[in-house]
Amino acid sequence: MNNWTTIPTDEIIQKTADALTANNFTTTIVVNGEEAKKKVLEMIPEGSEVLANTSQTLEKIGVTEIIDNSGKYKSIRKQIFSLDQQKDADKIRQLRSTQEYALGSAHAVTEDGKLLIASNSGSQLPGEIFGAKHVILVIGAQKIVPDITSGEKRIYEHILPLESVRARKAYGLPDAWNSFVSKLLINNREPMPGRVDIILVKEALGF
């Protein structure tokens, strides 16, 4: 059985970072979550419109709390949660589709510089794929895998069961409920250089 939580060697981390950069994902390696948080906040000017997508990584390093509650940023997430999820569905889709800054993570990163992002609803994908002017992804190095096949295995074998537990607790769902990989994004390359920043962390963060 794979150990999906092991931090790879510095050589593999650097190889992955170089491959991501070659695919137009501007990539920075940092030592830990605290350094990652500092780097994220340095990248976002105060007063910017920011959507911190649901992410165990962002929550763990404290970025979500700062974006949503410090008063220094225009939190799209807070705006979305203030709306009626049924009556304001069109407005919510618009807010989730275009932002100045979209923050998130990925579920697997291949050594040749490709990103895999799984989602049940797909709500975080529009901005990260195209709609956001800037995208910042914070990714723990334990998510590095040799190739796409390994990345898909990581998602189904490791992440999906953990996400099911998280969602049941977060949303009060029945014990028998399980999440789904309804949508799976494989991002091979960013066509717009400078749009996507990746912070690769030498620490196990998120699932």
Summary of the structure (lengths in Angstrom):
residues: 207
radius of gyration: 16.4
end to end distance: 16.6
largest distance: 51.1
contacts: 656
relative contact order: 0.23
helix: 42%
strand: 21%
